[in-house]
Amino acid sequence: MCQTPVLALPDFTKQFSLETDASSNGIGAVLSQNGRPVAFLSKHLGPRHADLPIYEKEFLAILMAISKWRHYFEGRSFVIKTDHESLKYLLTQKITTDIQKKGLTKLLGLDYVIQYRKGKLNIAADTLSRRDSTQSELHQITATTITPTWMLDIAESYQGDSFAQDMLTALLVQPDSISNWSLTKGVLRYKGRVYVGSSGTLRTTILPMLHDTPQGGHSGQHATYKKIHSCFYWPGLKTAVSTYVRNCETCKRINSENVPYPGLLQPLPVPEHAWQIISMDFIKGLPTSQKYNCILMVIDKFTKYAHFLPLAHPYTALDIANAYLSQVYKLHGSPTISISDRDKTFTSLF
């Protein structure tokens, strides 16, 4: 537990394993994947919980660990390993205690399997559960520096990045020399966001991690960019996100247009004589002149001859019909086809 690298980045395509244990005065848990720890939990028990039977303490260790790391378990199966064998039959046992009733409700909706593991094999969780509660008995304090693997990946991405090397050199000599940039434990930050270098595959790893996983949810370009932009920075980030989301096969297959289907498109017929086919539309937003502030245009599709009829807004379908009859119909008769943009005044009843 004291060798670097200690913590591994979670891989949501693989199964998680949860190891728990309880002692007389504490609980411990380890979240891992493929034998590599992702997170640790160690908690001292107060007087109320310290007096519980060992079965309930072991069950409490499982509940506290799942409560802390529930976001890792949602929507996927995982394994719980405990050295208390009776918990293996948790789902088939008779419910008799309050902690069983409350605890089982907290586990609803999760896909898990409880496996028994001998105590001598449950070393990490057992050690974490035996944290000493009396600081007065400590005579020596040992500090261990833990470097997560993601920091090592970030440092590797700087190796072939000339820009990152220049920034590292400048900030090591004078930390405040470049505005908005800082250097913390070998990690470059721009406005508080981690700068990801161009070397290696870390950039292409971050994109699917925050788009393809259940946490990413195959969000759109803007949502995915906001998630990545809140934590990371590199030149061309927005373009990279846009390209990745646009080429995502799952998004192409599942996403559909949220617009109604267009109607049947047909070409307009060619008129054979004048005033056989007319088109009508409005010119709105005009200044008022002699109480009129709108114009109805009536255009013959054959000769392009037009009539401009003044109207006062608001107007009704009846007002339009009266204007048409008095100024157009009396001169040219009734057309065979009338074309409009389906304004409500054209489609409504008198």
C-alpha positions as a Markdown table, in Angstrom:
| # | Residue | x | y | z |
|---|---|---|---|---|
| 1 | Met | 0.0 | 0.0 | 0.0 |
| 2 | Cys | 3.0 | 2.3 | 0.3 |
| 3 | Gln | 4.5 | 1.7 | -3.2 |
| 4 | Thr | 3.8 | 4.0 | -6.1 |
| 5 | Pro | 1.8 | 4.1 | -8.1 |
| 6 | Val | -1.0 | 3.3 | -5.6 |
| 7 | Leu | -4.2 | 4.5 | -7.0 |
| 8 | Ala | -5.4 | 3.5 | -10.5 |
| 9 | Leu | -7.8 | 5.4 | -12.7 |
| 10 | Pro | -11.2 | 3.7 | -12.8 |
| 11 | Asp | -12.1 | 1.9 | -16.1 |
| 12 | Phe | -15.8 | 1.8 | -16.5 |
| 13 | Thr | -15.6 | -1.0 | -19.0 |
| 14 | Lys | -14.3 | -3.4 | -16.4 |
| 15 | Gln | -15.9 | -4.9 | -13.2 |
| 16 | Phe | -15.3 | -3.2 | -9.8 |
| 17 | Ser | -14.5 | -5.3 | -6.7 |
| 18 | Leu | -15.3 | -4.0 | -3.2 |
| 19 | Glu | -13.4 | -5.5 | -0.3 |
| 20 | Thr | -14.8 | -4.7 | 3.2 |
| 21 | Asp | -13.9 | -5.6 | 6.8 |
| 22 | Ala | -14.8 | -4.5 | 10.3 |
| 23 | Ser | -13.0 | -4.6 | 13.6 |
| 24 | Ser | -13.9 | -3.7 | 17.2 |
| 25 | Asn | -13.6 | 0.1 | 16.6 |
| 26 | Gly | -13.6 | 0.7 | 12.9 |
| 27 | Ile | -14.4 | -0.3 | 9.3 |
| 28 | Gly | -12.2 | -0.5 | 6.2 |
| 29 | Ala | -12.9 | -0.9 | 2.5 |
| 30 | Val | -10.9 | -1.1 | -0.7 |
| 31 | Leu | -12.4 | -0.4 | -4.2 |
| 32 | Ser | -10.3 | -2.1 | -6.9 |
| 33 | Gln | -10.2 | -3.4 | -10.4 |
| 34 | Asn | -8.0 | -6.3 | -11.6 |
| 35 | Gly | -6.3 | -6.3 | -8.2 |
| 36 | Arg | -5.3 | -2.6 | -8.5 |
| 37 | Pro | -6.8 | -0.2 | -5.8 |
| 38 | Val | -8.9 | 2.7 | -7.0 |
| 39 | Ala | -9.9 | 4.1 | -3.6 |
| 40 | Phe | -9.6 | 3.4 | 0.1 |
| 41 | Leu | -12.0 | 3.9 | 3.0 |
| 42 | Ser | -11.1 | 3.8 | 6.7 |
| 43 | Lys | -13.6 | 5.0 | 9.4 |
| 44 | His | -13.5 | 5.0 | 13.1 |
| 45 | Leu | -16.8 | 3.8 | 14.7 |
| 46 | Gly | -18.4 | 5.8 | 17.5 |
| 47 | Pro | -19.7 | 4.2 | 20.7 |
| 48 | Arg | -23.2 | 3.4 | 19.2 |
| 49 | His | -21.8 | 1.5 | 16.3 |
| 50 | Ala | -18.9 | 0.0 | 18.2 |
| 51 | Asp | -21.3 | -2.0 | 20.4 |
| 52 | Leu | -23.0 | -3.7 | 17.5 |
| 53 | Pro | -22.7 | -7.4 | 16.9 |
| 54 | Ile | -19.9 | -8.4 | 14.5 |
| 55 | Tyr | -22.5 | -9.4 | 11.8 |
| 56 | Glu | -24.0 | -5.9 | 11.9 |
| 57 | Lys | -20.6 | -4.3 | 11.9 |
| 58 | Glu | -19.6 | -6.2 | 8.8 |
| 59 | Phe | -22.9 | -5.3 | 7.1 |
| 60 | Leu | -22.4 | -1.7 | 8.1 |
| 61 | Ala | -18.9 | -1.7 | 6.4 |
| 62 | Ile | -20.6 | -2.8 | 3.2 |
| 63 | Leu | -23.3 | -0.1 | 3.5 |
| 64 | Met | -20.8 | 2.7 | 4.2 |
| 65 | Ala | -18.5 | 1.7 | 1.3 |
| 66 | Ile | -21.4 | 1.5 | -1.2 |
| 67 | Ser | -22.8 | 4.9 | 0.1 |
| 68 | Lys | -19.4 | 6.5 | -0.5 |
| 69 | Trp | -18.7 | 5.0 | -3.9 |
| 70 | Arg | -22.3 | 4.4 | -5.2 |
| 71 | His | -21.6 | 6.4 | -8.4 |
| 72 | Tyr | -19.1 | 3.7 | -9.4 |
| 73 | Phe | -21.6 | 0.9 | -9.1 |
| 74 | Glu | -24.7 | 2.5 | -10.7 |
| 75 | Gly | -25.7 | 0.6 | -13.9 |
| 76 | Arg | -23.1 | -2.2 | -13.7 |
| 77 | Ser | -22.5 | -5.4 | -11.8 |
| 78 | Phe | -19.8 | -5.6 | -9.1 |
| 79 | Val | -18.5 | -8.0 | -6.5 |
| 80 | Ile | -18.5 | -7.6 | -2.7 |
| 81 | Lys | -15.8 | -9.5 | -0.9 |
| 82 | Thr | -16.2 | -10.0 | 2.9 |
| 83 | Asp | -14.6 | -12.3 | 5.5 |
| 84 | His | -17.9 | -12.8 | 7.3 |
| 85 | Glu | -19.3 | -15.9 | 5.6 |
| 86 | Ser | -23.0 | -15.4 | 6.7 |
| 87 | Leu | -23.2 | -12.2 | 4.7 |
| 88 | Lys | -22.9 | -14.3 | 1.6 |
| 89 | Tyr | -26.5 | -15.4 | 2.2 |
| 90 | Leu | -27.8 | -11.9 | 2.8 |
| 91 | Leu | -30.5 | -11.9 | 0.2 |
| 92 | Thr | -31.9 | -15.3 | 1.3 |
| 93 | Gln | -31.7 | -14.8 | 5.1 |
| 94 | Lys | -34.7 | -14.0 | 7.2 |
| 95 | Ile | -34.8 | -10.2 | 8.0 |
| 96 | Thr | -34.9 | -9.8 | 11.7 |
| 97 | Thr | -32.9 | -6.6 | 12.6 |
| 98 | Asp | -33.4 | -2.9 | 11.8 |
| 99 | Ile | -30.0 | -2.6 | 10.1 |
| 100 | Gln | -31.0 | -5.4 | 7.7 |
| 101 | Lys | -34.3 | -3.7 | 6.9 |
| 102 | Lys | -32.7 | -0.3 | 6.3 |
| 103 | Gly | -29.6 | -1.7 | 4.7 |
| 104 | Leu | -31.3 | -3.8 | 2.1 |
| 105 | Thr | -33.4 | -0.8 | 0.9 |
| 106 | Lys | -30.2 | 1.1 | 0.3 |
| 107 | Leu | -28.9 | -1.7 | -1.9 |
| 108 | Leu | -32.0 | -1.8 | -4.1 |
| 109 | Gly | -31.3 | -1.1 | -7.8 |
| 110 | Leu | -27.7 | -2.4 | -7.6 |
| 111 | Asp | -26.4 | -5.5 | -9.4 |
| 112 | Tyr | -24.0 | -7.1 | -6.9 |
| 113 | Val | -22.7 | -10.5 | -5.8 |
| 114 | Ile | -21.4 | -11.1 | -2.3 |
| 115 | Gln | -18.5 | -13.5 | -2.0 |
| 116 | Tyr | -16.8 | -15.0 | 1.1 |
| 117 | Arg | -13.1 | -14.3 | 1.4 |
| 118 | Lys | -10.9 | -15.8 | 4.2 |
| 119 | Gly | -9.7 | -13.2 | 6.7 |
| 120 | Lys | -6.0 | -13.9 | 6.0 |
| 121 | Leu | -6.6 | -12.9 | 2.4 |
| 122 | Asn | -8.6 | -9.8 | 3.2 |
| 123 | Ile | -5.4 | -7.9 | 4.3 |
| 124 | Ala | -6.0 | -4.4 | 3.0 |
| 125 | Ala | -9.5 | -4.0 | 4.2 |
| 126 | Asp | -8.6 | -5.5 | 7.6 |
| 127 | Thr | -5.7 | -3.1 | 8.0 |
| 128 | Leu | -7.9 | -0.1 | 7.2 |
| 129 | Ser | -10.5 | -1.2 | 9.8 |
| 130 | Arg | -8.0 | -1.3 | 12.6 |
| 131 | Arg | -7.0 | 2.4 | 12.6 |
| 132 | Asp | -6.0 | 3.4 | 16.1 |
| 133 | Ser | -8.4 | 6.0 | 17.6 |
| 134 | Thr | -6.1 | 7.2 | 20.3 |
| 135 | Gln | -3.5 | 9.6 | 18.9 |
| 136 | Ser | -1.8 | 10.0 | 22.3 |
| 137 | Glu | -0.2 | 6.5 | 21.9 |
| 138 | Leu | 1.6 | 7.5 | 18.7 |
| 139 | His | 5.3 | 8.0 | 19.2 |
| 140 | Gln | 6.4 | 8.2 | 15.6 |
| 141 | Ile | 4.7 | 9.6 | 12.5 |
| 142 | Thr | 5.6 | 8.2 | 9.1 |
| 143 | Ala | 4.5 | 10.1 | 6.0 |
| 144 | Thr | 4.3 | 8.4 | 2.6 |
| 145 | Thr | 3.9 | 10.4 | -0.6 |
| 146 | Ile | 1.3 | 8.8 | -2.9 |
| 147 | Thr | 1.3 | 9.8 | -6.6 |
| 148 | Pro | -1.9 | 8.8 | -8.5 |
| 149 | Thr | -1.3 | 7.2 | -11.9 |
| 150 | Trp | -3.1 | 10.0 | -13.7 |
| 151 | Met | -0.4 | 12.4 | -12.6 |
| 152 | Leu | 2.3 | 10.1 | -14.0 |
| 153 | Asp | 0.3 | 10.0 | -17.3 |
| 154 | Ile | 0.1 | 13.8 | -17.4 |
| 155 | Ala | 3.9 | 14.1 | -16.8 |
| 156 | Glu | 4.5 | 11.6 | -19.6 |
| 157 | Ser | 2.4 | 13.6 | -22.0 |
| 158 | Tyr | 4.8 | 16.6 | -21.5 |
| 159 | Gln | 7.9 | 14.7 | -22.6 |
| 160 | Gly | 7.5 | 15.3 | -26.4 |
| 161 | Asp | 5.6 | 18.5 | -26.1 |
| 162 | Ser | 7.9 | 21.5 | -26.8 |
| 163 | Phe | 5.3 | 24.0 | -25.5 |
| 164 | Ala | 5.0 | 22.1 | -22.2 |
| 165 | Gln | 8.7 | 21.9 | -21.8 |
| 166 | Asp | 9.1 | 25.7 | -22.3 |
| 167 | Met | 6.3 | 26.3 | -19.8 |
| 168 | Leu | 7.9 | 24.0 | -17.3 |
| 169 | Thr | 11.3 | 25.6 | -17.6 |
| 170 | Ala | 9.8 | 29.1 | -17.2 |
| 171 | Leu | 7.6 | 28.3 | -14.2 |
| 172 | Leu | 10.3 | 26.4 | -12.4 |
| 173 | Val | 12.6 | 29.5 | -12.6 |
| 174 | Gln | 9.9 | 32.0 | -11.8 |
| 175 | Pro | 6.5 | 30.6 | -10.8 |
| 176 | Asp | 4.5 | 33.8 | -11.3 |
| 177 | Ser | 6.1 | 34.8 | -14.6 |
| 178 | Ile | 3.2 | 33.7 | -16.9 |
| 179 | Ser | -0.3 | 34.9 | -16.4 |
| 180 | Asn | -3.0 | 32.3 | -15.8 |
| 181 | Trp | -0.5 | 29.5 | -15.7 |
| 182 | Ser | 0.8 | 27.6 | -12.6 |
| 183 | Leu | 2.9 | 24.5 | -11.9 |
| 184 | Thr | 1.8 | 22.1 | -9.1 |
| 185 | Lys | 3.7 | 18.9 | -8.4 |
| 186 | Gly | 4.9 | 18.7 | -12.0 |
| 187 | Val | 1.4 | 19.3 | -13.4 |
| 188 | Leu | 0.8 | 22.4 | -15.6 |
| 189 | Arg | -2.5 | 24.2 | -15.0 |
| 190 | Tyr | -4.1 | 26.9 | -17.1 |
| 191 | Lys | -6.7 | 28.9 | -15.2 |
| 192 | Gly | -6.9 | 26.0 | -12.7 |
| 193 | Arg | -7.4 | 23.3 | -15.4 |
| 194 | Val | -4.9 | 20.6 | -16.1 |
| 195 | Tyr | -2.9 | 21.0 | -19.3 |
| 196 | Val | -2.7 | 17.7 | -21.2 |
| 197 | Gly | 0.4 | 17.4 | -23.4 |
| 198 | Ser | 0.4 | 16.2 | -27.0 |
| 199 | Ser | 2.6 | 13.1 | -26.4 |
| 200 | Gly | 1.1 | 9.7 | -25.8 |
| 201 | Thr | -2.6 | 8.8 | -26.0 |
| 202 | Leu | -4.0 | 10.7 | -22.9 |
| 203 | Arg | -6.0 | 13.2 | -25.0 |
| 204 | Thr | -7.7 | 10.4 | -26.9 |
| 205 | Thr | -8.3 | 8.5 | -23.7 |
| 206 | Ile | -10.1 | 11.5 | -22.0 |
| 207 | Leu | -12.5 | 12.0 | -24.9 |
| 208 | Pro | -14.2 | 8.5 | -24.7 |
| 209 | Met | -14.0 | 8.5 | -20.9 |
| 210 | Leu | -16.2 | 11.6 | -20.7 |
| 211 | His | -18.4 | 10.8 | -23.6 |
| 212 | Asp | -18.9 | 7.0 | -24.1 |
| 213 | Thr | -19.2 | 6.0 | -20.4 |
| 214 | Pro | -22.4 | 6.0 | -18.4 |
| 215 | Gln | -21.2 | 9.2 | -16.8 |
| 216 | Gly | -20.7 | 10.8 | -20.2 |
| 217 | Gly | -24.0 | 9.5 | -21.4 |
| 218 | His | -23.1 | 10.1 | -25.1 |
| 219 | Ser | -23.9 | 13.8 | -24.6 |
| 220 | Gly | -23.9 | 16.3 | -27.4 |
| 221 | Gln | -20.9 | 18.3 | -28.5 |
| 222 | His | -21.6 | 21.3 | -26.2 |
| 223 | Ala | -22.3 | 19.2 | -23.1 |
| 224 | Thr | -19.2 | 16.9 | -23.7 |
| 225 | Tyr | -17.0 | 20.0 | -24.2 |
| 226 | Lys | -18.2 | 21.6 | -21.0 |
| 227 | Lys | -17.4 | 18.4 | -19.0 |
| 228 | Ile | -13.9 | 18.2 | -20.4 |
| 229 | His | -13.3 | 22.0 | -20.4 |
| 230 | Ser | -14.1 | 22.2 | -16.7 |
| 231 | Cys | -11.1 | 20.0 | -15.8 |
| 232 | Phe | -8.7 | 19.9 | -18.7 |
| 233 | Tyr | -7.1 | 22.2 | -21.3 |
| 234 | Trp | -5.2 | 21.7 | -24.5 |
| 235 | Pro | -5.1 | 23.7 | -27.8 |
| 236 | Gly | -7.9 | 22.7 | -30.2 |
| 237 | Leu | -9.9 | 21.0 | -27.4 |
| 238 | Lys | -13.3 | 22.2 | -28.8 |
| 239 | Thr | -12.4 | 21.0 | -32.3 |
| 240 | Ala | -11.3 | 17.6 | -31.0 |
| 241 | Val | -14.5 | 17.2 | -29.0 |
| 242 | Ser | -16.7 | 18.3 | -32.0 |
| 243 | Thr | -14.9 | 15.8 | -34.3 |
| 244 | Tyr | -15.1 | 12.9 | -31.8 |
| 245 | Val | -18.8 | 13.4 | -31.1 |
| 246 | Arg | -19.7 | 13.9 | -34.7 |
| 247 | Asn | -18.0 | 10.6 | -35.6 |
| 248 | Cys | -19.3 | 8.6 | -32.6 |
| 249 | Glu | -21.0 | 5.5 | -34.1 |
| 250 | Thr | -23.4 | 5.1 | -31.2 |
| 251 | Cys | -24.6 | 8.6 | -31.5 |
| 252 | Lys | -25.1 | 8.2 | -35.2 |
| 253 | Arg | -27.1 | 5.1 | -34.7 |
| 254 | Ile | -29.3 | 6.2 | -31.8 |
| 255 | Asn | -29.8 | 10.0 | -32.2 |
| 256 | Ser | -32.6 | 11.1 | -34.4 |
| 257 | Glu | -33.7 | 14.5 | -35.6 |
| 258 | Asn | -36.2 | 16.1 | -33.2 |
| 259 | Val | -38.2 | 17.9 | -35.9 |
| 260 | Pro | -41.4 | 16.8 | -37.6 |
| 261 | Tyr | -41.2 | 15.1 | -41.0 |
| 262 | Pro | -41.6 | 17.5 | -43.9 |
| 263 | Gly | -44.7 | 17.3 | -46.0 |
| 264 | Leu | -44.8 | 15.9 | -49.5 |
| 265 | Leu | -42.8 | 18.3 | -51.7 |
| 266 | Gln | -44.3 | 18.9 | -55.2 |
| 267 | Pro | -43.2 | 21.3 | -57.9 |
| 268 | Leu | -45.5 | 24.2 | -58.7 |
| 269 | Pro | -47.4 | 23.9 | -62.0 |
| 270 | Val | -46.7 | 26.2 | -64.9 |
| 271 | Pro | -49.6 | 28.6 | -65.6 |
| 272 | Glu | -51.2 | 28.5 | -69.0 |
| 273 | His | -52.7 | 32.0 | -68.9 |
| 274 | Ala | -52.8 | 35.2 | -66.9 |
| 275 | Trp | -54.3 | 35.1 | -63.4 |
| 276 | Gln | -54.7 | 31.3 | -63.4 |
| 277 | Ile | -52.2 | 30.9 | -60.5 |
| 278 | Ile | -51.5 | 33.7 | -58.0 |
| 279 | Ser | -49.3 | 34.0 | -54.9 |
| 280 | Met | -50.1 | 36.1 | -51.9 |
| 281 | Asp | -48.0 | 37.3 | -48.9 |
| 282 | Phe | -47.8 | 40.2 | -46.4 |
| 283 | Ile | -45.4 | 43.0 | -45.9 |
| 284 | Lys | -45.5 | 43.8 | -42.2 |
| 285 | Gly | -43.9 | 46.2 | -39.7 |
| 286 | Leu | -44.4 | 49.3 | -41.8 |
| 287 | Pro | -45.0 | 52.8 | -40.3 |
| 288 | Thr | -48.6 | 53.8 | -40.2 |
| 289 | Ser | -49.9 | 55.9 | -43.2 |
| 290 | Gln | -53.5 | 56.9 | -43.5 |
| 291 | Lys | -54.4 | 54.3 | -40.8 |
| 292 | Tyr | -52.7 | 51.5 | -42.8 |
| 293 | Asn | -49.5 | 49.7 | -41.6 |
| 294 | Cys | -49.5 | 46.4 | -43.7 |
| 295 | Ile | -49.6 | 45.5 | -47.4 |
| 296 | Leu | -51.1 | 42.4 | -49.0 |
| 297 | Met | -49.2 | 41.5 | -52.2 |
| 298 | Val | -51.1 | 39.5 | -54.9 |
| 299 | Ile | -48.9 | 38.5 | -57.8 |
| 300 | Asp | -49.8 | 36.7 | -61.0 |
| 301 | Lys | -47.4 | 33.8 | -61.7 |
| 302 | Phe | -47.8 | 34.1 | -65.5 |
| 303 | Thr | -47.3 | 37.9 | -66.1 |
| 304 | Lys | -45.7 | 38.9 | -62.8 |
| 305 | Tyr | -48.3 | 41.6 | -62.5 |
| 306 | Ala | -48.9 | 42.6 | -58.9 |
| 307 | His | -51.5 | 44.3 | -56.8 |
| 308 | Phe | -50.6 | 45.9 | -53.5 |
| 309 | Leu | -53.6 | 46.1 | -51.1 |
| 310 | Pro | -53.3 | 48.3 | -47.9 |
| 311 | Leu | -54.4 | 46.7 | -44.6 |
| 312 | Ala | -54.6 | 47.8 | -41.0 |
| 313 | His | -53.1 | 45.4 | -38.4 |
| 314 | Pro | -54.7 | 43.5 | -36.8 |
| 315 | Tyr | -56.8 | 42.1 | -39.7 |
| 316 | Thr | -58.9 | 38.9 | -40.1 |
| 317 | Ala | -59.5 | 36.4 | -42.9 |
| 318 | Leu | -62.7 | 38.3 | -43.6 |
| 319 | Asp | -60.8 | 41.6 | -44.1 |
| 320 | Ile | -58.4 | 40.0 | -46.5 |
| 321 | Ala | -61.3 | 38.4 | -48.5 |
| 322 | Asn | -63.1 | 41.7 | -48.8 |
| 323 | Ala | -60.0 | 43.5 | -50.0 |
| 324 | Tyr | -59.3 | 40.8 | -52.5 |
| 325 | Leu | -62.9 | 40.8 | -53.9 |
| 326 | Ser | -63.0 | 44.6 | -54.2 |
| 327 | Gln | -59.6 | 45.1 | -55.8 |
| 328 | Val | -58.5 | 41.9 | -57.5 |
| 329 | Tyr | -61.4 | 39.6 | -58.2 |
| 330 | Lys | -63.5 | 42.3 | -59.9 |
| 331 | Leu | -60.6 | 42.8 | -62.4 |
| 332 | His | -59.3 | 39.3 | -63.0 |
| 333 | Gly | -61.9 | 36.8 | -61.7 |
| 334 | Ser | -61.2 | 33.8 | -59.5 |
| 335 | Pro | -57.8 | 32.0 | -59.9 |
| 336 | Thr | -57.5 | 28.2 | -60.2 |
| 337 | Ile | -54.6 | 28.0 | -57.7 |
| 338 | Ser | -53.7 | 30.3 | -54.8 |
| 339 | Ile | -50.2 | 30.0 | -53.2 |
| 340 | Ser | -49.5 | 31.3 | -49.7 |
| 341 | Asp | -47.2 | 30.5 | -46.8 |
| 342 | Arg | -50.1 | 29.0 | -44.9 |
| 343 | Asp | -50.5 | 32.1 | -42.7 |
| 344 | Lys | -53.3 | 31.6 | -40.1 |
| 345 | Thr | -55.4 | 34.2 | -41.9 |
| 346 | Phe | -55.2 | 32.2 | -45.1 |
| 347 | Thr | -56.1 | 28.8 | -43.5 |
| 348 | Ser | -58.7 | 30.0 | -41.0 |
| 349 | Leu | -62.5 | 29.9 | -41.6 |
| 350 | Phe | -64.5 | 33.1 | -42.0 |
